[in-house]
Amino acid sequence: MDYELTDTDFERISRLVYEQSGINLHAGKKELVKARLGKRLREENFGSFKDYYRYVTTEEGIDELVAMIDSISTNLTSFFREESHFHKLYEIVPETIKETHNERQVPKLRIWSAGCSTGEEPYSLAITAKEIANGRNYDLKILATDISTRTLRTAVTGVYPKEKIKNIPPSLLRKYFQIGQKHWSGYYRVKNEIKDIIKFRRFNLMETLPVNSLFDIIFCRNVMIYFDKETQKSLVNRFYDSLKKGGYFFVGHSESLTGLPHRFKYIEPSVYRK
């Protein structure tokens, strides 16, 4: 069944998505909304987009509202995507650990992967941090958040098909992944020593930021491009407040804070510091 998405329905849905998630669906996204939500309508036997909108705005439809946001949010990611950022960590992490270390305590490192999708980014961060540590003991924790419950389910399992791990150097693959056997042949699972570093959590970036403690490093890459300028401005300033003094903020290579009022110091393209 092919559902018609009227301009009125599209405007209502776009406004709801914006209110709930900050994602800005301009007119050019109408066909994307029709395709992705049309699948939800068919699966749940809704008669029209109007009926669907009416349902997701009721208390009864709260779970379907979450599913709607899942369907709309874009989830493109890969291991060690935008590789130069991970090289930069080899400069930043030792410096950060040195600054926070004292004789009585194990040095700490706190990282937030905001918009972590199916988990490739936080796992890449954890692997990089372990490699930098090179066997030295320090307290490493990574918070990984996303608005999509669907992508987080994949992230938590830490199991990926062969085509997803092609960017991982063979030496790291052997060290940090288990190779699937029998009916899991062709799949790779992240080892527990990496999984145990990461806490995955559903979190909407429009809400109050998730923890009281501050971070040394925040990655929010290729996420803000889906928000309008006002939402970007608010988010960037809240990220600033969530970093320790001297902490680093990474955005995607195609993103920039140019044109946004902010308090960060520019370090290099897509890298900023508090």
N, C-alpha and C positions, 0 to 999 in steps of 0.2 A: 504494500500500500504506500502511495506517495502522498505525503502530507503537504498542504500548502502553508507556508509561513508568511502571513500577511505583514505589512509594515508595522501595523499596530502591535501584533504579537511579538515581532522582533524587538520593537522599542521597549515593550514591557519586560521581556526576558533580559535584554541588555541592561536595563536599569536595575533589575534584581541581581544580576551577576555582579554588576559594579558595586552595589550596596553590600553584597555579601563577601566579595573577594577583592575588590579594587581593580579587577580586570576590565579594561576599556574595550568594548566591542563596538567598533565603528561600523559604518554601513558596508564596508568592504568585507566584513566578517559574516554577512548574512548567510551565504551559502555554507560556510563552515558550521554555523549554528544549526542550520537546517539538516545537514548531513549527520552531525554528531548527536543532536537531540532527537532527530527522526528515528534513530536506532533505539533510543530509550522509549519513545512512544510505541514502537512496534513490540518491543520486548515486554512492556507493561500494559499493552492493550488500551492505550489512550485513543480517544476518537479524533482529537485535534490538538494543536499547540495551545489553543485557548483553554481546553480542558486541563492540559498538562500544567500550564501556568497557574491555573486556579488551585490545582492540587498541591503544588510545591509551596504555595504561600499559606497553606493551612498547617496547624500543629501536627496533624496526622501525616503530612507529607514531608516532614523534616529529614527523614532518611533519604528520600528521593531528591530533596534539594541538595544534599551532600553529593549524591550520585550525579546530579546535573553539573555541579561545579567540577567534579572529577572529569566528566566528559568534555567540558569546555577547555579546561586548562591543558596547555601544551606540554608534552613530556619528553622532548628530544634531549638526550644526554649520552655520554659515553665515558669510559675510563680514561683518565688523564686528558680530558678535553681541554683545549687551550693550554698546551703543555708548558708554556713559558711560566705560567703561574706556579706550577709545581717546582720548577727550577728556582724560582724566586724564594720559595720556602726554605731552600738550603742556606740562603743568606739570612732570612728572617728568624727562623726557629732557634738556631744556636744563640743568636743575639738576645732573643726574648727570654730564653731559659736562663741565660747568664744574668740578665737584669733582675729576674724574679727569685733567683736562687739565694738561699743563705745556708750556713753550715748545719743548722738544726733541722732543716726540712728538705724533703725530696723536691726538686724543681717541678713546677706545675705548668701545663699548657692547656688552655681551653679554646676550642675552635667551634664555631657555629657554621654549619652548612644550611643556609636558608633557601628553600626551594630545591630540596635534594632529589626530587623525582624518584627514580627506581634504585637509587643508592650508589651509583657509580662514583659520584663526586666524593661523598664522605668516605667511602672505602679507599679511594685514591689518596685522600688526605691522610687517612690512618696509615696506609702503607708507606707514604712518603715520610711521615713523622717517625715511624719505626726505623726506616732506613737511615734517617738523619741521626737518630739516637744511637744506632750502631751498638746495641747491647747495653748502653748505659741506662740506669734506672731513673725514670721520671714519670710523674703523674699526668698522664695524657687522657683527656676526655673530649669527645666530640658530640655535640648536639646536632642532630640532622632532622630538619622539619620540612613538611610539605602540606599543602592543602588537600592533596588527593589521597584518599584512603586506598584507592586501587594501586597506585604506584608504591605506596608505603608497604603494602603486602609483599610485593616483589623485593623491596629493599631489605625488609626484615629477614626474609629467607636467605638472601645472599647467594642465590643460585642463578647462574647465567649461561645461556647457550654459547657455543664456540664462537659464533660471529660477533658476540658482544665483547669478547676479551681480546680481540685481535690487536688492540693498541698497547697491551701489557707486555713489557719485555719478558722473554722466556725465563730469565733468572728470578724475576719477581713472581711469575706465575707458579713456578715450582715451590717457591718459598712460602707463599701466602694463600694458595688455593689447593683444594683437593679435586682430583680428577674423577668424574663420575664413572661408575662401573655398571655393567649390565643394562637395565632399562634407563639408567641415568647417563649412559654413554653419550658423549657429545656435549655434556654440561660440566660446569666448574662451580665449586662452592667455596666461598670465602671461609678461611679457617677461623676458629673461635678466638684466637689471639688477636685478630683484627676486629671481629664482630663485637667482642667484649668492650672495646674502646668506645663504641658508638651507641648512643641512645636515640632511637627513632621516635618521632612524635608527630601526630597531626597538629598542625598549627596554621592559622590564617594570619597572614602578615598584617591584616587590618586590625587585629586584636592587640591587646596589651602584650608587650614582648614577654617571652615565656619564662624567664628565670630572673632571680634577683642578682645573681653573681655576674660579673663582667667577663668579657671574652678578650683573648689576646689577638685573635684573628677571626674575621667574618668573611665568608664567601657568599655573595648573593649575585650570581652570574646568570645573565640572560633571563632574568625574571622581571626586572623593572621596565623592560621594553613593552610589556603588556599593560602598563599603568599610565594614566595621564600625568601631566606635569605636577599637579597639585598633590596627587597621591605619592609620586616619586619624592617630592620635596619633604613630605611628612615622614616617609619611610627612611630616607637617607639621614635625617636628623635623629630619628629614633635609633638607627644603627650606631650613629656616633655616640649616643648616650649609653649604648650597650657595650662599648669597647673600653678597655683599660687605657689609661694614658699611654701613648706610644703604640697602641694597637693598630693593626692593619685591616683595611677594607678592600676587598677585591670585587670588581664588577666584570661583566663579560667584555671580550675584546671589541664587540660592536657597540658597547655602551660607554657613556661618559657622564660625568657630573656637570659638564659645561652647560651653562644656562640655568642651573639650579642653585639657589642660595644654600650654602653649606659651610661647615666649619672645618672640613678636612684639609690637610696639606697634600697637595699633588706630589706623588713620587715618580710615577712613570705612567704611560697609558694603561688605564684600567686598574691601577694600584694607588691607594690613598692611605694616609696615616693620621691618627688623632694626635 
